[in-house]
Amino acid sequence: MVIKNNQVKSAVKSNQPTLNCYVIDLKTFEDFIQVAHLLKTKQGNSNLYQYQGHYYLELTFNDRLTKFEQDKVKDQLSLAYEYGHKSSIQPSTLKNHGKLIMKNNALAQGRYYFH
């Protein structure tokens, strides 16, 4: 049996987890600091952007979370929505037009620098 290169790429891609991304619109940097101290999730990644006078927290989780981890993510999002709201702005818009303030582990960086 001969496996072509594009078949290997397809197989590798299908094993990759898909990402669930949430963008939270925060009016002030202080709102971000409050959220950073509340959310201590280890299941995902976080980036902080500034765009059009607002701060946007991008939270990314893979879809291979256990039921318990999924419930924790929902709880964490509920807490975050107390300080901001779900944004209709797409992550690609933030990446292309927003100013990246904190990359990859924004929540942990916020806790570290603003305790």
C-alpha positions in Angstrom: 0.0 0.0 0.0 1.3 3.4 -1.0 0.4 6.4 1.1 0.6 9.7 -0.6 1.9 12.8 1.2 -1.5 14.6 1.2 -3.1 11.6 2.9 -0.6 11.8 5.7 -1.3 15.5 6.1 -5.0 14.8 6.3 -4.5 12.1 8.9 -2.3 14.4 11.0 -4.8 17.2 10.7 -7.7 15.0 11.8 -5.8 14.1 15.0 -5.4 17.7 15.9 -7.8 19.1 18.5 -10.0 21.9 17.3 -9.9 25.1 19.3 -12.8 26.9 20.9 -12.2 30.6 21.1 -14.0 33.2 23.2 -13.4 36.9 23.0 -14.4 39.0 26.0 -14.8 42.8 25.6 -13.5 44.6 28.7 -14.0 48.3 28.9 -10.9 49.0 31.1 -7.5 47.6 31.9 -8.7 47.4 35.5 -11.4 45.0 34.4 -8.7 42.8 32.9 -6.8 42.8 36.1 -9.9 41.7 38.0 -10.6 38.9 35.6 -6.9 37.8 35.7 -7.2 37.4 39.5 -10.4 35.4 39.2 -9.6 33.1 36.3 -6.9 30.6 37.2 -7.6 28.1 34.4 -4.8 25.8 33.1 -6.9 24.3 30.4 -6.4 27.1 27.8 -4.4 30.0 26.4 -5.1 33.7 26.8 -4.1 36.8 24.8 -4.9 40.5 25.6 -5.5 43.0 22.9 -6.4 46.7 22.7 -8.7 47.6 19.8 -10.9 50.7 19.3 -10.6 51.9 22.9 -11.5 48.6 24.5 -9.5 45.7 25.9 -10.2 42.2 24.5 -9.3 39.0 26.2 -9.1 36.1 23.9 -9.4 32.7 25.6 -8.7 29.6 23.6 -9.5 26.0 24.7 -9.1 22.7 22.8 -12.1 20.5 22.3 -10.5 17.5 24.0 -11.4 18.5 27.5 -13.0 16.1 30.0 -16.5 16.8 31.1 -15.2 18.1 34.4 -12.8 20.5 32.6 -15.6 21.7 30.3 -17.7 22.5 33.3 -14.7 24.4 34.8 -14.3 26.4 31.6 -18.0 27.3 31.6 -17.7 28.5 35.3 -14.6 30.5 34.4 -16.4 32.2 31.5 -19.4 33.1 33.7 -17.0 34.8 36.1 -15.3 36.7 33.2 -18.7 37.9 31.9 -19.3 39.7 35.1 -16.5 42.1 34.1 -17.1 42.2 30.4 -19.3 40.7 27.7 -19.0 38.3 24.9 -17.7 40.1 21.8 -18.8 39.7 18.2 -15.3 40.7 17.1 -13.4 37.8 15.6 -9.9 36.8 16.8 -8.6 37.3 13.3 -9.7 41.0 13.5 -7.8 41.4 16.8 -4.7 39.7 15.4 -4.7 41.9 12.2 -5.9 45.2 13.6 -5.6 45.2 17.4 -2.5 45.9 19.5 -1.3 42.8 21.3 -0.7 43.7 24.9 0.0 40.3 26.4 0.7 37.1 24.5 0.0 33.5 25.3 -0.5 33.5 29.1 -2.1 37.0 29.6 -4.1 35.9 32.7 -1.0 34.6 34.5 1.0 37.7 33.4 -1.8 40.0 34.7 -1.7 38.2 38.1 2.1 38.4 38.2 2.6 42.0 37.3 -0.5 43.5 39.0 -1.0 41.7 42.3 
